[in-house]
Amino acid sequence: MADDTTTADSSSRNSNKRVLSIQSHVVHGYVGNRAAVFPLQLLGFDVDIVNSVHFACHTGYEHFPHGTVMNGDELKTVLEGLEANGLLGSDETDASPKGDAIGSVLTGYIGSASFLEAVLDVLGAVRAHNPGVRFFCDPVLGDDGRFYVPPELVEVYKTIVIPRADVVTPNQFEAEQLTGIAVETLADARAACAALHAMGPSVVFVTSAILGPADGTENETGPEGSGNGNGNGNGSGNGSGNGSGNGSGNGSGNGSGNGNGSGHGGEPRDITIVASKTTGGTQELWRIDCPKIPGSFTGTGDVTAALLLGHLQHHPDNLPLVMEKVINTMYALIRRTHEAKGTSVRSKELRLVQSKDIIEHPPSVFKATRL
């Protein structure tokens, strides 16, 4: 069990609470930046926003797409404007503290290699002003055995994106595609995390996995009413396909009235979330198990990545505490959404604003277990 504290860890905390978030945008609903920015702001971060697409809604709606897609050249033009106005680093005119420089870059769904390369140009420019900038990469490729980006992006992520990332947040399918390891047991998950660490990131957060007991460890069912709160719902797409949420049940919280929260009785097995960190060559690995109920809720992966960024900056030396805060927040958020939803796509949009209290004060239901 993690030791919760009232103040953030101080030993290695990054004081720059300004985030550059490059993700999709929708007018209605909560995916991409619409899902990530609000939680970050509630956690005390200023967020500079680049919208890789601007759509009416996510791709789960019947009539799609309506909107525009930003290309790599347009992103570079935005970068030029930020740089020309001195907005990448600290405010030197008023001699402000270094803390107002961009401290983190967060990326989500990106549908083309050219835009990915432009994102890395932005990252390089930001790091030129603040070498300590942390890059949080959600490598959105697909879920539930299918891609919703061009499959050739796997190699782009492996060779030029993930090596520059500090934190990477794949789901089970994405971890398998990036590492070539079939993630079926905890031993497989450990190996996949190690392979991702070898590419560069010091923190790996596998946001959802259905694991079998082949390694001798059964998935443990959590308390009644639990849910996972992960998966990729990044899907406002950028013209490359559907990309809308994942149909694999993005971790809808319990609350389905099954009484015991086991997620069994014909339903999919429990979901396991795995977090791994390397320090000085030593791998630290933690897990949380959550019952899973059927349902597809878009934007959950985007919220998860944002929460991870926020809590990891507040508690850089306490991975299990970070994990517990992220998963318990997502569980409660998705349960609230699940309880309020109807049958329409619109009714299944995340109850993000209505969950302000949850984001600011996460419940304590699930505890991390060290592996």
Protein Blocks (a to p, Z undefined) as FASTA:
>chain_A
ZZddfbdcfklpcfblcdcddddddfbdcehjllmmmmmmmnopacddddfbacfbdfkb
mbdcedddddfklmmmmmmmmmmnopmbccfklopafklpcfbdcddddfbfklmmmmmm
mmmmmmmmmmmbccdddddfbgehiacbdfklmmmmmmmmmmmpfbdcddfklmmmmnop
acfbfklmmmmmmmmmmnopabdcdfbdcddfknopacddddehiafklajdklnoghia
nkpacfehgoiaehkonononopnhiacdddddddddeehiacdddddddddedddehkl
mmmmmmmmmmmmmmmmlmklmmmmmmmmmmmmmmmmmmmpcfbfklmpccfklmmmmmmm
ccdfbccddZZ
